[in-house]
Amino acid sequence: MQSHPDVERLENEDVSQRDHLLGKDPTSLPDLAVDRLFNGSTVASRFLQAELELNARLRTLSFGKPVRYTYNPLEYAWETHRCYVEKYCQEGQSVLFLGMNPGPFGMAQTGVPFGEVKAVRNWLEITGMVGRPAEEHPKRRITGLDCTQSEVSGARFWGFFQDVCGETHNFFRHCFVHNLCPLIFMSESGKNLTPPELPAVERDALLSCCDSALCQVVIALGVSMVIGVGKVAEQRARRALSEAGITVRVEGIMHPSPRNPLANKGWASIVRDKLDNLGVLHLLTRKDNYDK
């Protein structure tokens, strides 16, 4: 597959620009680690490069009311996020599950999409240090993998695939999980704000960056199907990929949020039936998954 122009441009950046994209003091990462990331040819390295490109674009944006606090776990939780990507993003995956943006007790804490802490520590076995955003809401502190509050959406999501697949290998052999937008927004009161709740001009600028990055990610992964988790993620993926002329199948499953009454009445059963109809359940449960 031909390299995406943005990826090629990243690979040709000089060292100072690399440090800017990483959003870190250049002394915080060993030269070997930086060179391996930017010069790597693996799916995981291309994926991470796309995310760093998105981070650089997002730093140019600003958000006014009702947004008071903005967290980017791809910056302060980069170590655990990178652990997740390097461990599980691999050649041959055909399905990308796409969430919208982090929750306050999921990816905001762990750097992993739908990253409920127990699932991240115990099933995904992700390790690493998590820092803190520059400005925190007093009711939404970041405690990383030590967070004691469970995120229902993440517990449902990863718990479902643990029940179906047993071992992580049986899921990630075929699938990967990603969020369209890495930012979490909060109001003055600490209320979680989703991207559709932002003022139109700010929302459009944000989603334009995220749509472009999604196209880059889909090209890097080479998947044949994108499954939006929730209607908003499904609709954004369908629109972005279609407008970019990227031919992949786009489908959707119900979001596991407890704010969704239907999800509280048997989300796992509903999603199992949908994935069965899409042929994804067969991929995850076929016998040769367990022969390795």
Legacy VTK file of the C-alpha trace (Angstrom):
# vtk DataFile Version 3.0
C-alpha trace
ASCII
DATASET POLYDATA
POINTS 292 float
0.000 0.000 0.000
1.282 3.437 -0.944
2.318 5.695 1.942
-0.065 8.504 2.853
1.452 11.953 2.083
1.122 13.034 5.727
3.077 9.974 6.845
5.812 10.662 4.323
6.012 14.259 5.491
6.319 13.162 9.106
9.147 10.787 8.221
11.048 13.676 6.658
10.663 16.106 9.572
13.851 17.286 11.270
14.584 16.497 14.910
13.204 19.750 16.327
9.900 19.225 14.534
9.775 15.653 15.824
10.086 16.992 19.343
7.236 19.404 18.633
5.010 16.580 17.414
5.804 14.499 20.460
4.816 17.412 22.670
7.672 16.587 25.017
11.045 17.847 26.083
13.439 16.197 23.593
15.429 14.849 26.533
12.398 12.910 27.834
12.736 10.139 25.257
15.936 8.321 24.309
17.140 9.109 20.796
16.831 5.435 19.915
13.152 5.381 20.893
12.375 8.504 18.847
14.243 7.228 15.795
12.551 3.830 16.027
9.117 5.473 16.109
9.643 7.858 13.209
11.698 5.536 11.033
9.650 2.416 11.728
7.793 0.639 8.952
5.389 -1.359 11.115
1.646 -0.749 11.167
1.965 0.378 14.783
4.618 2.993 13.986
2.572 4.380 11.083
-0.471 4.516 13.337
1.424 6.413 16.047
2.833 8.828 13.489
-0.700 9.613 12.322
-1.709 10.333 15.916
1.243 12.641 16.471
0.300 14.518 13.318
-3.221 14.904 14.699
-1.862 16.087 18.055
0.107 18.831 16.308
-3.019 20.022 14.493
-5.158 19.938 17.613
-2.697 22.167 19.487
-3.572 24.972 17.058
-7.264 24.894 18.053
-8.924 26.734 20.932
-12.300 26.145 22.562
-14.566 28.647 24.270
-17.742 28.239 26.318
-19.261 25.869 27.245
-15.802 24.204 27.284
-13.672 25.122 30.279
-11.245 22.175 30.453
-9.706 20.157 27.625
-7.654 17.004 28.232
-5.603 15.152 25.625
-4.572 11.695 26.890
-2.441 11.231 23.770
-0.099 13.711 25.443
-0.125 13.048 29.201
-0.932 9.313 28.828
1.263 8.771 25.770
3.295 6.027 27.487
0.325 3.753 28.170
-1.279 4.618 24.839
1.895 3.736 22.997
2.084 0.468 24.954
-1.444 -0.365 23.774
-0.713 0.459 20.133
2.644 -1.303 19.959
1.230 -4.374 21.696
-1.962 -4.770 19.689
-1.842 -2.821 16.405
-0.580 -5.326 13.851
-0.599 -6.496 10.239
-3.631 -8.407 9.005
-6.347 -6.751 11.085
-9.500 -6.301 9.006
-11.914 -4.556 11.400
-11.555 -1.183 13.145
-13.950 -0.416 15.989
-14.276 3.366 16.191
-15.421 5.264 19.263
-16.066 8.992 19.366
-13.868 10.465 22.132
-12.585 9.577 25.633
-14.686 9.247 28.748
-13.497 10.775 32.047
-12.921 7.396 33.724
-11.795 5.472 30.662
-9.320 6.660 28.061
-8.875 9.936 29.940
-7.285 7.890 32.742
-5.543 5.110 30.812
-4.797 6.321 27.281
-6.684 3.307 25.873
-9.978 3.599 23.938
-12.927 2.541 26.130
-10.142 2.121 28.686
-11.916 1.080 31.871
-9.064 0.655 34.336
-9.629 -2.962 35.389
-9.940 -4.120 31.788
-6.810 -2.208 30.800
-4.737 -3.601 33.665
-6.069 -7.148 33.889
-7.127 -8.202 30.396
-5.165 -5.923 28.081
-2.204 -5.908 30.496
-1.166 -2.361 29.656
1.572 -0.783 31.753
3.237 2.616 31.942
3.224 5.974 33.641
0.344 8.416 33.209
0.973 12.104 33.752
-1.584 14.864 34.167
-3.012 17.581 31.926
-1.776 21.113 32.486
-5.092 22.171 34.015
-7.491 19.773 35.743
-11.023 20.109 36.967
-10.997 19.437 40.740
-13.695 16.782 40.284
-12.001 15.126 37.305
-8.476 14.446 38.513
-6.279 12.103 36.496
-4.931 9.222 38.589
-4.096 6.906 35.699
-4.041 3.168 36.281
-4.691 3.836 39.973
-8.140 5.251 39.217
-10.717 3.490 41.390
-13.834 4.557 39.476
-15.085 2.221 36.759
-16.334 3.448 33.390
-19.478 1.496 32.518
-19.088 1.888 28.754
-15.534 0.555 28.800
-16.350 -2.276 31.193
-19.184 -3.376 28.913
-17.142 -3.025 25.727
-13.990 -4.873 26.754
-15.922 -7.280 28.989
-17.991 -8.364 25.998
-14.933 -9.141 23.877
-13.218 -10.895 26.758
-16.271 -13.147 27.091
-16.380 -13.803 23.345
-12.658 -14.198 22.711
-11.142 -15.378 25.979
-7.603 -14.294 25.132
-6.618 -10.909 23.723
-4.895 -12.622 20.774
-8.222 -13.885 19.487
-9.595 -10.341 19.314
-6.588 -8.388 18.106
-5.685 -10.929 15.462
-8.605 -9.480 13.503
-9.617 -6.182 15.150
-8.304 -2.936 16.556
-10.025 -0.187 18.583
-9.544 3.545 18.116
-11.294 6.838 18.925
-12.064 9.403 16.245
-11.184 12.294 18.574
-8.609 12.015 21.382
-9.826 15.074 23.310
-12.164 15.148 26.282
-14.082 18.347 27.011
-15.609 19.506 30.284
-17.704 22.452 31.338
-17.048 24.642 34.360
-19.089 22.221 36.479
-17.120 19.209 35.246
-19.872 17.940 32.974
-18.556 15.825 30.108
-19.163 17.500 26.729
-19.127 15.504 23.506
-17.846 17.043 20.244
-21.396 17.485 18.841
-22.155 19.748 21.826
-19.442 22.266 20.898
-20.217 25.526 19.065
-20.514 24.856 15.338
-17.330 26.639 14.212
-15.174 24.946 16.863
-16.838 21.571 16.292
-16.299 21.724 12.532
-12.622 22.673 12.883
-12.075 19.855 15.379
-13.855 17.184 13.361
-12.139 18.248 10.153
-8.784 17.444 11.797
-10.106 14.192 13.214
-11.712 13.088 9.939
-8.433 13.633 8.110
-6.556 11.627 10.724
-9.110 8.809 10.514
-8.496 8.513 6.784
-4.771 8.351 7.450
-5.283 5.671 10.112
-7.538 3.530 7.900
-4.950 3.651 5.121
-2.165 2.731 7.551
-4.112 -0.193 9.008
-5.465 -1.466 5.716
-8.757 -2.574 7.286
-11.755 -3.537 5.165
-14.464 -2.629 7.704
-14.963 0.240 10.143
-17.568 -0.273 12.857
-18.675 2.889 14.587
-19.529 2.436 18.251
-22.591 4.650 18.414
-24.420 6.559 15.681
-22.203 9.655 15.747
-18.970 7.718 15.204
-20.600 5.640 12.461
-21.892 8.716 10.646
-18.572 10.582 10.885
-16.656 7.577 9.574
-19.064 7.044 6.700
-18.864 10.687 5.668
-15.113 11.156 6.077
-14.091 7.973 4.289
-16.590 8.464 1.463
-15.480 12.053 0.826
-11.842 10.905 0.781
-12.651 8.162 -1.734
-11.513 5.402 0.635
-13.468 2.250 -0.105
-14.183 0.383 3.113
-17.387 -1.003 4.553
-18.793 1.198 7.337
-21.244 -0.258 9.852
-22.311 0.554 13.396
-23.132 -0.994 16.739
-25.008 0.432 19.699
-22.961 2.497 22.121
-22.627 0.820 25.540
-23.213 4.048 27.474
-25.444 3.740 30.559
-27.138 6.930 29.346
-28.629 4.798 26.559
-31.714 3.008 27.970
-31.506 0.256 25.352
-27.899 -0.477 26.294
-29.022 -1.024 29.858
-31.480 -3.700 28.717
-29.009 -6.129 27.173
-26.260 -4.380 25.210
-24.141 -7.540 24.931
-26.952 -9.566 23.390
-27.828 -6.826 20.887
-24.200 -6.371 19.835
-23.599 -10.113 19.598
-26.478 -10.426 17.130
-25.237 -7.460 15.079
-21.667 -8.754 14.903
-22.983 -12.181 13.960
-24.898 -10.623 11.056
-21.758 -8.745 9.964
-19.644 -11.903 10.032
-17.347 -10.456 12.697
-18.443 -12.881 15.416
-17.371 -15.772 13.204
-13.917 -14.206 12.817
-13.535 -13.907 16.572
-14.710 -17.408 17.441
-13.389 -19.564 14.623
-11.289 -22.537 15.630
-7.973 -21.478 14.082
-7.826 -18.527 16.516
-7.102 -21.021 19.244
-4.537 -23.113 17.378
-1.671 -20.681 18.004
LINES 1 293
292 0 1 2 3 4 5 6 7 8 9 10 11 12 13 14 15 16 17 18 19 20 21 22 23 24 25 26 27 28 29 30 31 32 33 34 35 36 37 38 39 40 41 42 43 44 45 46 47 48 49 50 51 52 53 54 55 56 57 58 59 60 61 62 63 64 65 66 67 68 69 70 71 72 73 74 75 76 77 78 79 80 81 82 83 84 85 86 87 88 89 90 91 92 93 94 95 96 97 98 99 100 101 102 103 104 105 106 107 108 109 110 111 112 113 114 115 116 117 118 119 120 121 122 123 124 125 126 127 128 129 130 131 132 133 134 135 136 137 138 139 140 141 142 143 144 145 146 147 148 149 150 151 152 153 154 155 156 157 158 159 160 161 162 163 164 165 166 167 168 169 170 171 172 173 174 175 176 177 178 179 180 181 182 183 184 185 186 187 188 189 190 191 192 193 194 195 196 197 198 199 200 201 202 203 204 205 206 207 208 209 210 211 212 213 214 215 216 217 218 219 220 221 222 223 224 225 226 227 228 229 230 231 232 233 234 235 236 237 238 239 240 241 242 243 244 245 246 247 248 249 250 251 252 253 254 255 256 257 258 259 260 261 262 263 264 265 266 267 268 269 270 271 272 273 274 275 276 277 278 279 280 281 282 283 284 285 286 287 288 289 290 291
